Amino acid sequence: VDDLIEKWAAQPSDPDAPTPRFALANIELEGGRVEFVDEVLPRTHEIADLVIRVPFLSSLPVHQQIDVLPELAARVNGAALEIEGRSRPFAETHESAMEFDIAPLDLAAYDGYLPANLPVKLQSAVLSAELQVNFRQPAGQGPMVQVQGRVGLEKLGLRDPAGAPLLSVAAIEARGLDLKPFGNAYEIRTLQIRGARATVHRKAGEPPFSRAVPGALETRQPAAAPSGPAGRNGGSGSSGAAPATGSAARPVVEAPGRLRWAIGVLALDDGTIDFLDETFEPRRLAVKAGQLRVRVNGLGSDFSKAVPYELGLVTDTGERISSDGSLRLDPLLVDGKAALEQAALKNWWWIAEPHLQADLRGGTLSAQTALRVAAGEDGPTVKLSGLSAELKALQLAQRWDRRELLRVDSLKLADTELDLQERKLRLGSVESSGGRVAVSRDRRGVLNVTRLVDADAPAAQGARRAAADRPAARTAAGRGASAGTAAARGRAAQASAASASSAGDPGASGASGEPWSVRLDRLQLRGWSGTLTDAAAGSASDLKLSQLNLLRSEEHTSELQSH
């Protein structure tokens, strides 16, 4: 049909010519069929069972206020489509309203018409909608279009160009749509997302997906800009829409204002995240979380407005993380609360493992705090207040001989404040019940606590990463660590001397920033025990403590300089 379109478009038209007068009645078409054969893809599209009805249509002045009631029904590639309308095409305002009812439509059949260089591939998507489109264009003014209703998308599946899964969503539903494209205003009363599963994997040598997407989009050719106000409206036949009694006034189309958008309620339920970063050190980072729940109210284009939010998820290892409060994007401000429940420390010990000569045998952590994250001149500032935490069943063993170094049955922290920007920590209350610490000195006079810090961690990091991926190899490496005891002692002694030298050098602290201020208000220990063995002095100097109880409620402040 390209030749017919070109022929009709080439015919000159007089924008000031009056609308031809005509009157038509009972226009009906039933059983129509349109077939579109695309030999490029190749693919065939079919519009079947086509029905078109126009009971009455007239351009006569006496009929301009009579509603035209067109109907259209068809099956588009098997999906039902129904359109009903009400229009006054020759009235002064050209007021019209169309209702669209789209039954589930498989969008995967049209993936071949998407830009070829998109960083994602559409695997599946089913569209449904009930929409009402309102149109008005008073004489001498630009068009006003308003779209209202709901849109649903089910079984959404996106993959990367290699075919790996990226995102799947069971259902997305937008209700209370109020879209005004010519006014650059878009509102959604409720946006509900159910069963979303995001897969974010970064393999060795690959850039993050967050950088790949913008990079791919930047390579797209920009779409042709509209030819201008006159061309845009001239193409829609606005000159023929003027009253028959006079010539058409040229419409004045105002440029759309600043983009305005708003989502009354954004809700995500039953989400899942599968995150993998093979470039993370000391070994790859793999995190899976489910039961993801997000609520944001009043989100919109006004980033200076604070909006309430709720967030919750459960990791595959059982940790529960939740947060709620208010969020402002410009300038950044997060003011809320956060909680962590039943975090198994053993699942995350591998991060500290390369830096400590100790193995974690157990321990769980729960914590909750008020938090405030705000934009600052040198980056975001973070403050925690009202922090409370509970540590249970912590066990640490010396890696070189597997002996227990520390056991904490229960440790509770309350009324604590932390200011990372000001480098201040106030411990309101520290209470511990039941614990044991074992301090020892070997024959060469080296304390076991000084051997905890691995001074050669950077050199051994690669070996530990390989061992962490192979449990059997990690066990063998742990046994072999005892053979290098003498070398470890020497490294620890050198590290201790270097630390002492740095502490005595005023210039050395400058590279680490200001010292930390730490304040302890109350400390209570109950039922603790400990041992002190000194192989250098002989067994007669060994010391054992049991049922140690300590209470200190006086304020104590000290400074700690980080290096």
N, C-alpha and C positions, 0 to 999 in steps of 0.2 A: 504493500500500500504506500510505499515511500513516494512513488511517482504521483499518486493522487494528492498526497499531502503537499508536495512541492508545488503542484499546479494550483491548488487552492490558496496556498500561502502567497504565491506570486501575484495573485489578482489584486489590483489597487483598490483601496477602500477610502471613502471620504468620511473622516471622523465627525464632520458636522451634518452628515446626511441623516434624515429622520429614519426611525425604525419602520420597516415595511409593515403594512397593516395586513393582518391575517387572523383567522380563527379556525381552530381544528378541534375535533371532538372524537372521543372513543378510539384513541390510537392504542392498538393492542398487537403484541407479538408474542406467540407462544411456541414452545418447542424449538427454540433457536439453538444453534450450536456454532461455536467458534473454535477453531483449532490453530494453534501456533506451533509451527515446526521450527525448532532451533537446531540447525545442522552443525553449528559450531561446537556445542557442548558434547554430544548431541542430546537433545531432549525435546519432548513434545508436551505441550500444555493444552488442556481442553477446558472450555467453558461449555457446559451442557445444561439441558433443561432451562434454557434462557427464556425468561418471561419479562416483558416490558409493557407497562400500562400507563397511559396518560389520558385520563378522562376528558380533560378540557384544557386548551391552551389558546390564548388570544392576546394580541397586541393592541386591540382596539382600546381607546381611552376609557370607554364605559366598563371595560372588563379588568382594568388594571388592579383593582382592589379585591378581585376574586382569587382565592387560593388555587394554585395548581397542585394536584396531589399525585405526583408520579410514584410508580412502584417498579422495583427491579428485583428479580430473584433468579438465582442460578446456582449451579454446582461448579466450583472452580477446582479442577483437579480432584474432584470427589468431595470437597468441603462445601457445605451449604453457605450461601451468601444471600442476605435479604437486606434491601434498602427501601425505605419508605420516606417520603418527603412532603414538605409543604412549602410552596414558593410563590412569590409575587415577582416574577422576573422583570416585568415592565413597569412596576410601581416606582415611585421616586427613590425609595430606599433600597429596592431590589431585595427586600427581606426574604430570607429562605432558611429552612431548617430541614436537615436530613438525618434519618436514624439508620445506623448501620448495625446489623446483627451478623457477626462472623462466627460460625461454628468452628470447632477445632480444625485448624489449618496447619498442615505439616510444612514448616518453613525450610526443612532440609532440601526440599525439591527445588529451592531457588538459590542454593548456596553458590551455584556457578556464576551468579550475577554479582556477587560480592567482589570487592577489589582483590586482585590476585596476590598483592604484597602485604595483606594483613598478617599480623604475627600470630593469629589464631585461625583455626578451622572450625566451622560449624558442623557438628556431628548430628545434632538433633535439636528440635525446638517445635513446639506446637502452640499456635496462637489462637486466642479467642478474644472477642470484644463485643461490647454493647456501647455504642457511641452515638452521640447526637452532635451534629455540626451545625452551628448557626452562622449565618452570613448576613451582613448589612453593608451597604455602600451608598450613603446619601449623596446627592448631587454635589459635585465639586470636592468631595472628600475621598480619602483612600479607603480600601476595603477593611472591614472588621470581621474577623473570624474567631469563633469561640468553639472549642471542642470540649465536651463534657461526657462523663460516663465512666466505664471501667475497661481495663485491658488485662488479660491474663496470659502468662507464658508458662508452659509446662514442659517437663522433660528436656530442659536445656542442657546441652552438652557441648563443651568447647575443648579442643585439643590444640597442641602446638603443631608447627609445620611437620615435625617428625612423627606425629601421631600419638604422642604421650598425652595423658589426660591433664587438663588444667582446671576446669571448673565444670561442675554439674549441679543443677538445681532442680529439685522436684517440682516446685511451683513458685511463681512470682505473680503477685496480683496487685495492681494499682487501682484503688477505688477513689471516687470523688475527684476525678480529673477536672481541671479547669485550665485549659490551655488557650492562650491568646498569642499565636505566633507573630501576628503583625504588631502586637504591643510588646513583644519580647518578654512575656510574663507566663510562667508555667507553675501551676500548683497541683499538688497531689495530697488529698486528705489522708490517705493511709497507703503505705507501701509495705506489703507483707511478703517476706521471703521465707520459704520453708525448705528444709532438707538440702541446704547448700553444702557442697563439698569442694574445697579449694586444695589443689595440689601444687605446691611451690617447691620445686626441686632445682637445685643448682649443682651441677657436676663440676669436677675439677676442670679449670680452664675456661669455664663459661661465665659470661657476665650475668648479673642478676636479671631476672625477668622484668623487674621494674624499670631497668634501663633498656631492655630489648624492645618493649612495647612502644615507648615514645620514639625510639630510633627508627622503628619500622614505619610509624605513622608519619614521621617527617619526610620520608621518601615518597609519599603519595603526591600525585600531581594535584594542585589546588583546583577546585571546581570553578567553572566559569562564573564570573560575577554577573548579576542581573544587569541588563542593558540600561537600567535607569527607571525612574518612576513612570515615565510615559510608556516605555516599552513594556514594563511589567503589567501595567493595567491595559494597555492597548491589546496585548495578546489575549486577555480574558474577555475581550468584546465589550468593554465598558462603554464604548461610544454608541453601541446599539442598544444599551440599556436605558437610555434617556427617554423621557416622556415623548410621545409622538407629537406633542403640540409645540415643541421647540427644539432648538439645537442643543447638543450635549455640551455641558461645561467641562473643561478639562480638569480632571481630579488632581488635587494637591495631596501627594503622599508624603507624610512626615517620616523622617528617618526614625527607625526604632530606637527607643531609649536604652538605657543600661539593662543588661540581662537581669531579670528578677525571677527567682525560683524558690519554692517552699515545699517542704514535705511535713505535713502535720504530725504524723507518727510513722517512724521507720522502725519496723520490727523484723528481726531475724530469729528464727527458732530452729532448733535441731540441726545446727551447723556442724561441720567437721573440717578440721585443718590437718593437712599432711605436709609437714615442712621438713625439708632435707637440704643441708648445706655441706657438701663434701669438702669445701675449702676451709671449714672452721678448724681452729687449732685448740687443743692438741690433737683432736680427732674429729671426725665428721659429726655434725649436730643433726640429730633426728628427733623430731617432736611431733606427736600425734595427739590431737585434742578433739573431743566430741562434746555433745550437749551444748554447743555454742549458742548463747542467747544474747541478743543486742536489742536495746530499746533507746531510741533518740526521739525526743519530742521537740517540734518547732525548728527543725533544721531548715536552713535557707541560705540565700545568697548574701544576707547581711552577716558577715563573719564577725562583726563586733558584738553580736548578741550572744549571750550565754544561754545554752540550752541544756536541759537535764538529760542524763544518760544512765543506762544500766548495762552491765557487762558481766557475763559469767561463762565458765567453761570447765571441763573436767579432762585432764590429760589421761592418756592410756595407761599411765602408771598409778592413777588414783588421786592425784593432786587436784584440789578444787580451788579455783581462782575466781574472785568476784570483785567488782568495783561499781560504785555508783556515785553520782554527784553532778556537777555542772561542767560544761566544756565551752570554751570560747576560742575561736581560731585566730582572730586578729585583734589585738595581739594575743599570743597564746596564753591561755590560763586554764588549768585543770584544778578544780577545787572539789575534792570528794573524799571517799573512803575506799580502802582496798583491804582484801582479806585473802589469806592463804591457809588452806586446811590440809593437814595430814600429808605434808611433803616428805617423801622418803629421801633422806639426804644421800643414800647410797646411789640413787639414780643419777645424781649430779656430782658425785665426788670426783669423777674423772676430770673435771675442770681444774680442781685443786691438786689432783694426784701428781702431776709432773713437778710441782713446786714443793711438795712435802714428802718426807720419808716416813709416811704413816699411812696405814690402811684403815678405812672406815668399815666397821662391822655392823653397824646399825645406828638408827636415830631417825626420829621424825620431828618435823617443825611445823607449828601452826602460828600464824601471826595476823594481826589486824592493826590498821593505822589510818589516821587522817592524813591526807597528802595534799600538797599544793605545788603544782608545776607552773612556772610563769616564765615568760620571755624576759631575758636579761641582755645587757650589753655584750657580755662575753658568752652568750649561750643560755639555754634554759636553766633556771634555778629550781632546786628541789628541796622541799621542806617536809619532814614527817613530824607529826605531833600525836600525842596520845597513843604512841606505839606500845603494843603489848604482844608478847610472844611466849610460846611454851616449847621447850625442847625436851624430848623424852627419849630414854633408852639409848643415849649416845655412847658408842664404844669406839675407841681408837687404839690401834695396835702398832708397835714399832715394826717397820717393814723388814729390818735386818734380822730380827730374831723372833718375830711374831708374838712377842710378849705384850700383854695389855699395858697401855700407857695411861689411859684416861677412861673413866666410866662416869657418866652422869645419868642418874635415874630420872631426875626432874629438875629443870631450870626454868624459872618464870621471870619474865621481864615485864615491867609495867610502868606507865606514865613516863615514857621515854620520848625525847625530842632529838631530831637530827636535822642539821642545816648544812648541806653540802657546800653552798656558796660561802658561808661564813666559817666553815670547818669547825663546827661546834657539835658536841654530843653530850646530852645530859641524860644520865641513867637515873630515872626516878626511883626505881626499886628493883633489886636483883635478889631473888630467893631461890635457893637450891636445897633439895632434900634428897639424900642418898647419893653418894658418889665416892669415887676412889681415884687417887693419882699415885703413880709410881715413878719416883725420881731416883736415878742411879748415876754413879760415876764409875767409869772403867779404870783399869789399872794405869792407864796413861793420863788419867785426870780429866777426861772428856765427859761432860754431862750429856745424858741422853736427850735432854730438851734442846741442846745446841745442835744436835745432829738432825733435828726434824727438818730444817730448811735445807733443801738440796741446792747447793751452790753451783752445781754443774747441770742444772735443769735445762738450759737452752741447748746444750750439746747433746743431751740424752733425749730430747723431746721427740725426735723422729723414731727412735727405738721404742719409746713408750707408746707412741701412737700405734705402731705396728703390733705391739704386744696387747694393746687394749682390744684390737680387732680379733685377736686369737687368744682365747682364755687359757689354753694349755701353755702357750708360749709365755703369757703373762705370769703364770704360776712358776714356770722354770726360771724366769728372770728374777722373781722375788726370792727364790732360793739362792740364786747366784749372787744376790746383793750382799750376802754375808761375807763372801770371799773378798769383797772390796772394802772391808771395814777400815783398814788402815788408811787407804787413800781417801775415804770419806771423812775420816777424822782430820786429815790434813786440810782438805777443802773447807771443812767447817771452821777449823781454827783460822784459816786465812780470811774467810768471810767474816768471822767475828772480829778479827783485828781491823779489817777494812771498815766495818760498821763503827767501831770505836773511834777510828781515825776521822771518819766523816762527821761523827757527832761532835768531835772536838774542834772541827774547822768551821768557823762562822760562815765562810763563803760557800761551804758545801750545801747548806740548807737552802740557799737561794734558788737552786734548780728545782727544789721540791715544793716551793710555795710556802705559805705561812704555816706555822705549826697548828696542829689540832688542839682544841681545848676540850678536855673530857672531864665531866663532873659526875660524881656518884653521890646520890643522896642517902640511899639506904641499902645495906648488904646484910643478908642473913643466910647462913649455912647451917643445915641440920643433918646429923647422921652421916658425916663424911669420914673417910678414913684415908690413910696414906702410908707409903713406905719410902724410906730413904736408905739406899744401899750404896756403900762406898768400897769398891773392890781395891782401891789404892790404899785405904787405911786398914782394911781387914774387917772381918765380920763383927768384931767387937764394937765397931762404930755404927752398925746398922740401927735404924730407928723405925719404929712402927707406931702409927697413930690410929686410934679408933674412936668412934662416936664423937667426932669433932663438931662442936657447935660454935657459931660465931654470929654476933649481931653488932652491926655498926650502923648507926643512924645519923652520924655527924656528916655535914657536907664536906666533901673532899674534891678539890679541883686540881688537875695536873695538865701539863702540856705534852703532847706527843709530836715529835718531828718525823714526818715521813721521808723516806729516802728512796 
